[in-house]
Amino acid sequence: MKHYRFLPAIFLIFLCLWFMGVAGKPSIAAPVSDSVNRNAVGCVFPLTGRFAEEGNKALDAVTLSADISNDCFPSPWKIITADSGETPEAMKKAIAYLADEAKVIAIIAVSGTAEATVAAIEAQTRQVPIILIASKEGITDAGEYVFQHFLTPAQQIEALTKYALDTMNIAIFSVLYPDDDYGEEMVRLFRRDVQKRGGKIKKAVLYDKTQTDFAKQIKELKEKKTGAGEKVSATNEQDQGRWSSDFEALFIPDSAFRVKMITAQLAFYNVRGVQLFGTSLWHTPDLLKNSEAYLEGAFFTDSFWADSFRPRTTDFVVDYSSAYGRRPEKIDALAYDTMKLVLGILEDPHVTSRREFMRSLLATENFQGVAGGISFGGNRVAQKEAFIFRIQDGKIEQVK
């Protein structure tokens, strides 16, 4: 009978060895915990580094949206922040922390192109719903837990080409674009949509993104071909005075800073009478500073305007300005709307898991925010309404 005394000890040793063997095996993916704090929302913003100003403004916007700072009526919601800095690695660590340690039910992230890809993959791997406020096309392809709330390049171009061809009856375009990923993507989308609507791209002229002298590119835009295919160029002052374009509009998908340089040089080389079109990158506070004459009559698109006539937007601008002493910009509005959308879903007591949250988010249809309506289609990209703006009498006005 004495031998039976050793049986429990032998069993415990065997059990420990078995667990050690299992722990030593590599795992394919980190286990996903069902235990989440359904009142906690994670926010990943660049709070330090080059984009700290934008990140901290976005944090102010979500705080206002959740009414966290209201001392009289304490909010039931908890915002847990993580700093994405300015590197993909910092973004990856931030997502992992919020998903596995903070156990938030969902994440809102503001990011650049490279960081957005990392954030999407990490969130999908850890099966935490993430709403990315980022412009990168195709980011939701990472998986079912990845959503995007931003006016995408494709949505911008669709709105711009529709307005140009259908409303303004412009059909012949040229493009002057930077040699970078953004420029290449925009000219590809622009060419596709113009041709789809029956229009024509006459020329697409490339320039280096660090360039400040655009004489060569402008000369190329001004060149014409005779019936025999011979190029005719207007380069001297006399020819410049007689120059007339063989295209109706010029599309420039670049930053406001560079667009101001380009349009000033277009005027210098007497490229006049051509309708100008641009993207949301134009929409900055200093767009018209010392440049209103060169940009008069130009059109561009964006998803938010602080001077909008919409009551919901007006109220937001007043509240934001009162709270922080500055006017909100696009990222602030998108962050505010995203948090409102998230908390609206969490008002439903039946939403207690990440998967239930994801399903409710996917079912969102015509949610009205300060930056327009939001609906999510099967690709989980927010269907945003693109606003069309015009520069008239030295001021920006919304025309659609």
C-alpha positions as CSV (number, residue, x, y, z in Angstrom):
1,M,0.0,0.0,0.0
2,K,3.0,2.4,0.6
3,H,3.6,2.5,-3.2
4,Y,0.2,4.3,-3.7
5,R,1.4,7.3,-1.7
6,F,3.6,8.3,-4.6
7,L,0.8,8.2,-7.2
8,P,-0.4,11.8,-6.7
9,A,3.1,13.1,-6.9
10,I,3.8,11.2,-10.0
11,F,0.6,12.5,-11.6
12,L,1.5,16.1,-10.7
13,I,5.0,15.7,-12.3
14,F,3.5,14.3,-15.4
15,L,0.9,17.1,-15.6
16,C,3.6,19.8,-15.3
17,L,5.8,18.1,-18.0
18,W,2.8,18.0,-20.3
19,F,2.0,21.7,-19.8
20,M,5.7,22.6,-20.3
21,G,5.6,20.7,-23.6
22,V,2.5,22.5,-24.8
23,A,3.8,25.9,-23.8
24,G,7.0,25.3,-25.7
25,K,5.2,24.8,-29.0
26,P,4.9,27.9,-31.3
27,S,1.4,29.3,-31.7
28,I,-0.1,30.5,-35.0
29,A,-1.9,33.5,-33.5
30,A,-2.4,35.1,-30.1
31,P,-5.5,33.8,-28.3
32,V,-8.4,36.2,-28.4
33,S,-10.0,36.9,-25.0
34,D,-13.8,37.0,-24.8
35,S,-13.5,39.2,-21.8
36,V,-13.7,42.9,-22.8
37,N,-14.6,46.1,-21.2
38,R,-17.7,47.0,-23.2
39,N,-17.6,50.6,-21.9
40,A,-14.0,51.2,-22.9
41,V,-13.1,52.6,-26.3
42,G,-9.5,52.7,-27.5
43,C,-8.0,55.6,-29.3
44,V,-4.7,55.4,-31.2
45,F,-3.5,58.9,-32.2
46,P,0.0,60.4,-32.9
47,L,0.4,62.2,-29.6
48,T,4.1,62.8,-30.0
49,G,6.3,63.4,-33.0
50,R,5.7,65.3,-36.3
51,F,1.9,64.8,-36.2
52,A,1.4,65.4,-32.5
53,E,-0.7,68.5,-33.1
54,E,-3.2,66.7,-35.3
55,G,-3.3,63.7,-32.9
56,N,-3.9,65.8,-29.8
57,K,-6.7,67.8,-31.7
58,A,-8.3,64.5,-32.6
59,L,-8.1,63.5,-28.9
60,D,-9.8,66.7,-27.9
61,A,-12.6,65.9,-30.5
62,V,-13.3,62.4,-29.2
63,T,-13.3,63.7,-25.6
64,L,-15.9,66.4,-26.5
65,S,-17.9,63.8,-28.4
66,A,-18.0,61.4,-25.4
67,D,-18.7,64.3,-23.0
68,I,-15.9,62.9,-20.7
69,S,-15.1,66.2,-19.1
70,N,-18.7,66.9,-17.9
71,D,-18.4,67.0,-14.1
72,C,-22.1,67.4,-13.5
73,F,-23.1,64.3,-15.4
74,P,-20.2,61.8,-15.3
75,S,-19.9,59.8,-18.5
76,P,-20.3,56.0,-18.4
77,W,-17.7,55.7,-21.1
78,K,-13.9,55.3,-20.8
79,I,-11.5,56.5,-23.4
80,I,-8.1,54.7,-23.3
81,T,-5.5,56.3,-25.4
82,A,-2.3,55.0,-26.9
83,D,0.4,57.0,-28.7
84,S,1.2,55.8,-32.2
85,G,4.1,58.3,-32.5
86,E,5.3,58.4,-36.1
87,T,6.4,54.8,-36.9
88,P,4.5,51.6,-37.9
89,E,6.2,49.8,-35.0
90,A,4.7,52.2,-32.5
91,M,1.3,51.8,-34.1
92,K,1.6,48.0,-33.8
93,K,2.4,48.2,-30.1
94,A,-0.5,50.6,-29.5
95,I,-3.0,48.3,-31.1
96,A,-1.7,45.3,-29.2
97,Y,-1.9,47.1,-25.9
98,L,-5.4,48.3,-26.3
99,A,-6.6,44.9,-27.6
100,D,-5.0,42.6,-25.1
101,E,-4.2,44.6,-22.0
102,A,-6.8,47.4,-21.9
103,K,-9.3,45.0,-23.5
104,V,-11.3,47.7,-25.2
105,I,-14.3,46.8,-27.2
106,A,-13.2,48.8,-30.3
107,I,-10.5,51.1,-31.5
108,I,-10.5,54.4,-33.3
109,A,-7.2,55.3,-35.0
110,V,-5.9,58.3,-36.9
111,S,-3.0,57.3,-39.1
112,G,-0.9,57.9,-42.2
113,T,-0.6,55.4,-45.1
114,A,2.1,53.1,-43.8
115,E,0.8,53.0,-40.2
116,A,-2.8,52.3,-41.4
117,T,-1.6,49.1,-43.1
118,V,0.0,47.9,-39.8
119,A,-2.9,48.9,-37.7
120,A,-5.4,47.0,-39.9
121,I,-3.3,43.8,-39.9
122,E,-2.7,44.0,-36.2
123,A,-6.4,44.6,-35.3
124,Q,-7.6,41.8,-37.6
125,T,-5.1,39.4,-36.1
126,R,-6.3,40.3,-32.6
127,Q,-9.9,40.4,-33.7
128,V,-10.7,43.8,-32.3
129,P,-12.9,46.2,-34.4
130,I,-10.9,49.2,-35.6
131,I,-12.2,52.3,-37.4
132,L,-9.4,53.9,-39.3
133,I,-9.4,57.6,-40.0
134,A,-7.0,57.2,-42.9
135,S,-7.1,57.8,-46.7
136,K,-5.4,54.7,-47.9
137,E,-7.4,52.8,-50.6
138,G,-8.0,49.1,-49.9
139,I,-7.2,49.2,-46.2
140,T,-10.3,47.2,-45.2
141,D,-9.1,44.3,-47.3
142,A,-7.2,43.2,-44.2
143,G,-10.3,41.6,-42.8
144,E,-13.8,41.8,-41.3
145,Y,-12.7,43.7,-38.2
146,V,-11.3,46.6,-40.2
147,F,-13.4,49.7,-41.0
148,Q,-12.5,53.0,-42.7
149,H,-14.1,56.4,-42.1
150,F,-12.6,58.8,-44.5
151,L,-13.3,60.4,-47.8
152,T,-11.2,58.1,-50.0
153,P,-9.4,59.1,-53.2
154,A,-11.9,57.1,-55.2
155,Q,-14.9,58.9,-53.6
156,Q,-13.2,62.3,-54.2
157,I,-12.5,61.7,-57.9
158,E,-16.0,60.3,-58.5
159,A,-17.6,63.4,-57.1
160,L,-15.2,65.8,-58.9
161,T,-15.5,64.2,-62.3
162,K,-19.3,63.9,-62.0
163,Y,-19.6,67.6,-61.2
164,A,-17.2,68.6,-64.0
165,L,-18.7,66.5,-66.8
166,D,-22.4,66.5,-65.8
167,T,-22.8,69.9,-64.2
168,M,-20.2,72.0,-65.9
169,N,-20.1,70.1,-69.3
170,I,-16.3,70.0,-69.3
171,A,-15.0,67.0,-71.2
172,I,-11.3,67.6,-72.1
173,F,-8.8,67.6,-69.3
174,S,-5.0,67.6,-68.7
175,V,-3.3,66.6,-65.4
176,L,-0.3,68.1,-63.7
177,Y,0.7,65.7,-60.9
178,P,3.6,64.9,-58.5
179,D,5.8,61.8,-58.8
180,D,4.7,60.1,-55.6
181,D,2.2,57.4,-54.6
182,Y,-0.6,60.0,-54.0
183,G,-0.1,61.6,-57.4
184,E,0.0,58.3,-59.3
185,E,-3.1,57.0,-57.5
186,M,-5.1,60.2,-58.2
187,V,-4.2,60.4,-61.9
188,R,-5.1,56.7,-62.3
189,L,-8.5,57.2,-60.7
190,F,-9.1,60.5,-62.5
191,R,-8.3,58.9,-65.9
192,R,-10.6,56.0,-65.2
193,D,-13.5,58.1,-64.2
194,V,-13.2,60.7,-66.9
195,Q,-13.1,58.1,-69.6
196,K,-16.0,56.2,-68.0
197,R,-18.1,59.4,-68.2
198,G,-17.1,59.9,-71.9
199,G,-14.4,62.6,-71.3
200,K,-10.8,62.7,-72.5
201,I,-7.4,63.2,-70.9
202,K,-5.3,65.2,-73.3
203,K,-2.0,65.2,-71.3
204,A,-0.7,63.9,-68.0
205,V,2.5,65.7,-67.0
206,L,4.7,64.6,-64.2
207,Y,6.9,66.6,-61.9
208,D,9.3,65.9,-59.0
209,K,7.6,66.3,-55.6
210,T,10.5,68.5,-54.4
211,Q,10.3,70.7,-57.5
212,T,9.8,74.5,-57.3
213,D,10.3,75.6,-60.9
214,F,7.6,74.2,-63.2
215,A,8.6,75.9,-66.4
216,K,9.4,72.7,-68.2
217,Q,6.1,71.1,-67.3
218,I,4.1,74.2,-68.2
219,K,5.8,74.3,-71.6
220,E,4.8,70.7,-72.1
221,L,1.2,71.5,-71.3
222,K,1.2,74.3,-73.8
223,E,2.6,72.2,-76.7
224,K,0.1,71.3,-79.4
225,K,0.2,68.9,-82.3
226,T,-0.6,69.9,-85.8
227,G,-2.6,67.6,-88.1
228,A,0.7,66.1,-89.3
229,G,1.7,65.4,-85.7
230,E,4.3,68.2,-85.5
231,K,4.6,69.8,-82.1
232,V,4.0,73.5,-81.9
233,S,5.2,75.3,-78.8
234,A,4.5,78.8,-77.5
235,T,7.6,79.9,-75.6
236,N,8.3,83.5,-76.4
237,E,6.3,86.4,-75.2
238,Q,4.5,87.0,-78.5
239,D,3.4,83.4,-78.7
240,Q,2.4,83.4,-75.0
241,G,0.0,86.2,-75.7
242,R,-1.7,84.3,-78.4
243,W,-1.8,80.9,-76.6
244,S,-5.0,79.0,-76.4
245,S,-5.3,75.7,-74.8
246,D,-6.4,72.4,-76.4
247,F,-7.9,71.3,-73.1
248,E,-10.7,72.8,-71.0
249,A,-9.5,72.0,-67.5
250,L,-6.4,71.2,-65.5
251,F,-6.4,68.8,-62.6
252,I,-3.7,69.3,-59.9
253,P,-3.7,66.6,-57.2
254,D,-1.2,68.1,-54.7
255,S,-0.8,70.0,-51.5
256,A,-2.0,73.6,-51.2
257,F,1.6,74.7,-50.7
258,R,2.7,73.3,-54.1
259,V,-0.5,74.2,-55.9
260,K,0.0,77.9,-54.9
261,M,3.5,77.8,-56.5
262,I,2.1,76.0,-59.7
263,T,-0.8,78.4,-60.2
264,A,1.4,81.5,-59.8
265,Q,3.7,80.1,-62.5
266,L,0.8,79.2,-64.8
267,A,-0.2,82.8,-64.6
268,F,3.4,84.0,-65.3
269,Y,3.5,81.8,-68.4
270,N,0.0,83.1,-69.5
271,V,-1.8,79.8,-69.1
272,R,-5.3,81.4,-68.6
273,G,-8.8,80.5,-69.3
274,V,-8.3,76.9,-68.0
275,Q,-10.6,75.6,-65.3
276,L,-8.7,74.3,-62.3
277,F,-9.6,71.3,-60.2
278,G,-8.1,69.9,-57.1
279,T,-8.4,67.4,-54.2
280,S,-9.0,67.7,-50.4
281,L,-5.3,68.5,-50.0
282,W,-6.1,72.0,-51.2
283,H,-8.4,72.6,-48.3
284,T,-6.1,74.3,-45.8
285,P,-6.4,77.6,-43.9
286,D,-3.7,79.3,-45.9
287,L,-4.8,78.2,-49.4
288,L,-5.8,81.7,-50.4
289,K,-3.1,83.6,-48.7
290,N,-1.4,85.7,-51.4
291,S,-2.9,83.3,-54.0
292,E,-6.5,84.2,-54.4
293,A,-6.1,85.8,-57.8
294,Y,-4.4,82.7,-59.2
295,L,-7.0,80.3,-57.8
296,E,-10.1,82.3,-58.6
297,G,-12.9,80.0,-60.0
298,A,-11.1,76.8,-59.1
299,F,-13.0,73.8,-57.7
300,F,-11.9,71.1,-55.2
301,T,-13.6,68.5,-53.0
302,D,-13.5,67.6,-49.3
303,S,-15.7,66.0,-46.6
304,F,-16.0,68.9,-44.0
305,W,-16.4,72.6,-43.9
306,A,-16.5,74.6,-40.7
307,D,-18.6,77.3,-42.4
308,S,-21.2,74.9,-43.5
309,F,-24.9,75.9,-43.4
310,R,-25.9,72.5,-41.8
311,P,-27.2,73.1,-38.3
312,R,-25.5,70.0,-36.9
313,T,-22.1,71.2,-38.2
314,T,-22.7,74.7,-36.9
315,D,-23.5,73.5,-33.4
316,F,-20.3,71.3,-33.4
317,V,-18.1,74.3,-34.5
318,V,-19.6,76.4,-31.7
319,D,-19.1,73.7,-29.1
320,Y,-15.6,72.8,-30.2
321,S,-14.5,76.5,-30.5
322,S,-15.9,77.2,-27.0
323,A,-14.2,74.2,-25.5
324,Y,-10.7,74.6,-27.1
325,G,-10.5,78.2,-28.4
326,R,-9.9,77.2,-32.0
327,R,-12.0,76.1,-35.0
328,P,-12.2,72.4,-35.8
329,E,-10.6,71.0,-38.9
330,K,-11.5,67.9,-41.0
331,I,-9.7,65.3,-38.8
332,D,-11.3,66.7,-35.7
333,A,-14.8,66.4,-37.3
334,L,-14.1,62.8,-38.4
335,A,-12.8,61.8,-35.0
336,Y,-15.9,63.4,-33.3
337,D,-18.3,61.6,-35.7
338,T,-16.5,58.3,-35.3
339,M,-16.8,58.4,-31.5
340,K,-20.5,59.4,-31.7
341,L,-21.1,56.5,-33.9
342,V,-19.2,54.1,-31.6
343,L,-21.1,55.3,-28.5
344,G,-24.4,55.1,-30.3
345,I,-23.8,51.4,-30.9
346,L,-22.8,50.9,-27.3
347,E,-26.0,52.5,-26.1
348,D,-27.6,49.1,-27.0
349,P,-27.1,46.9,-23.9
350,H,-27.1,43.8,-26.1
351,V,-23.8,44.7,-27.6
352,T,-21.4,43.1,-25.2
353,S,-18.7,41.6,-27.4
354,R,-16.4,42.7,-30.1
355,R,-18.1,40.6,-32.7
356,E,-21.5,42.0,-31.8
357,F,-20.1,45.5,-32.0
358,M,-18.6,44.7,-35.4
359,R,-21.9,43.4,-36.7
360,S,-23.8,46.5,-35.5
361,L,-21.2,48.8,-37.0
362,L,-21.5,47.0,-40.4
363,A,-25.3,47.6,-40.3
364,T,-24.8,51.4,-39.9
365,E,-26.9,53.2,-42.5
366,N,-27.2,57.0,-42.9
367,F,-25.8,58.0,-39.5
368,Q,-25.8,61.8,-39.6
369,G,-22.7,63.4,-38.3
370,V,-21.1,66.8,-38.4
371,A,-19.1,65.8,-41.5
372,G,-22.1,64.4,-43.3
373,G,-23.8,61.0,-43.5
374,I,-22.2,57.6,-42.8
375,S,-23.2,54.2,-44.2
376,F,-21.0,51.1,-44.3
377,G,-21.3,48.8,-47.3
378,G,-20.0,45.3,-47.6
379,N,-16.4,46.5,-48.0
380,R,-16.6,48.3,-44.6
381,V,-15.6,51.6,-46.1
382,A,-17.8,54.5,-45.0
383,Q,-19.9,55.8,-47.9
384,K,-19.1,59.5,-47.5
385,E,-20.7,62.4,-49.2
386,A,-18.1,64.5,-51.0
387,F,-18.7,68.3,-50.9
388,I,-17.7,70.4,-53.8
389,F,-16.1,73.8,-53.1
390,R,-15.4,76.8,-55.4
391,I,-13.1,79.8,-54.9
392,Q,-15.3,82.8,-55.7
393,D,-14.3,86.4,-55.1
394,G,-11.3,85.4,-53.1
395,K,-13.4,83.2,-50.7
396,I,-14.2,79.5,-50.5
397,E,-17.9,78.6,-50.9
398,Q,-19.7,75.3,-50.9
399,V,-21.6,74.6,-54.2
400,K,-22.6,71.0,-53.6
